[in-house]
Amino acid sequence: MTAKPSVLITGASTGIGAGYAERFAQRGHDLVLVARNTARMETLAERLRAETGVAIDIIAADLANPAERAVVETRLSDDARIGILVNNAGTTLAGTFVEQTTDDIERLVTLNTTALVRLAHAIAPRLAQAGEGSIINIGSVVGLAPEFGMAVYGATKAFALHLSQALNLQLGPHGVYVQAVLPATTRTEIWDHAGIDVDTLQAVMEVNDLVDAALSGFDRREAVTIPPLHDVGQWDAFEAARQAMIPGFGQSRPAARYLADA
């Protein structure tokens, strides 16, 4: 792998994905951009080529479509130049769980989880064999907070966090770094999918601020980066409490509170 590995970014036509493309191009990395909107990617690629001189390939693909996703998977597994995957593509839905259609929910789960895990699996064996490389999975603080009421979207983001942490433990000894990035409210088009005017929301983070913070965490090799969380001690305490429960899971008898004679 070269000193400056190529970076494949999904959902790269706008928002967080486009922000990552800009920042990695400025760092001198060649790019592979993946999204459905070819015109937007061409416009972005033309500007970044002119500004930075990096090489940029474009793959038009709907990652919820198995055949189109397979093209991206093959590129990740076969192209040894790609050393960083940014799993950013995702969507959300308007309405509550009972208001959403089954087909829309299935597409959401496919894009936010199936595509994410398949792309990670496409590149991980090659990176582990090479002994280097990175996978960045874009989650959300919603995955930590069912109180936000985004049932399916939040569940997919909890999946992204768990997968990232587990892969970091498994792949880390092989030289592969896996980072979960958990944005909060960020000024992207995902709010249009939720039927919400982002300008009516408070404490909205700009994309460039989000990506810059996430890349600061990337450079520090943080397993989990939460750009809007100012008190990192809260996350440390959360993780400590979670890990403290693990020894208690190995029991042959139910807890006393569940026994009839307790």
Buried (B, 14 or more C-beta within 10 A) or exposed (E): BEEBBBBBBBBBBBBBBBBBBBBBBEEEBBBBBBBBBBEBBBEBBEBBBEEBEBBBBBBBBBBBBEEBBEBBBEBBBEBEBBBBBBBBBBBBBEEEEEEBEEEBBEBBBBBBBBBBBBBBEBBBEBBBEBEBBBBBBBBBBBBBBEEBEBBBBBBBBBBBBEBBBEBBEEBEEBBBBBBBBBBBBBBBEBBEBBEBEBEEEEEBBEBEBBBEBBBEBBEEEBBBBBBBBEEEEEBEEEEEEEEEEEEEEEEEEEEEEEEEEE
